[in-house]
């Protein structure tokens, strides 16, 4: 998600920084951005000049402490672990950005805001994967989010060509609840032998015109992320969000989807 968010802001003309402490992941990120830009040029989304220059608009740093002071917007995209997110958000606030956002799919914005000295600067900005293709951002207004910060965040999202909706801070917000319930049901269907993963996904793409099927999308999101969100929402909203045994078993085996090379589908390794 962080790579996609960096890409769309760089493509919109923003100078963008990404925090990535791991050298291999940093290399893979820059390669993905360059490949996506080249694909955008082939499809007429970018000019050849824009595609060539876009990777240079993304600067990688190894820690939050290396971010420039006073950035317009910083979006936190670390895994769905409350303590980790709170630690990262505390570090972000020390860099004095105008707006601080979390890309969380399910954690409470109000709870996350508790780690900040000025929670009025904070809200949820929930992008969708793949970020360069899906045109929506869900803005999640916390109890203490200031109206001017919400307006700035809306403007920053729309500056990349995204459409926004605004929701209040409730478990799963709006989109995570809709998306997850479909994905979990697809997993249960696969678990019960109703149809193959290919055919379940094909039904959603062809019959309901979803751009990506729920199982392939789950692979792209990360099955560990899906599991974390399902566990969180099952506590908050009830048994209908309980993760299927199939999902738990796959994560236990390290089959996490695209990032591990295997999930409901096989994924080729990133080019070196």
PyMOL commands that set and color helices and strands:
alter all, ss='L'
color gray80, all
select helices_A, chain A and resi 2-11+23-42+48-57+64-66+82-93+109-113+119-121+147-158+175-191+197-207+214-221+223-237+239-241+245-252
alter helices_A, ss='H'
color red, helices_A
select strands_A, chain A and resi 16-19+58-61+73-76+99-102+122-126+136-141+163-168
alter strands_A, ss='S'
color yellow, strands_A
deselect
rebuild
show_as cartoon
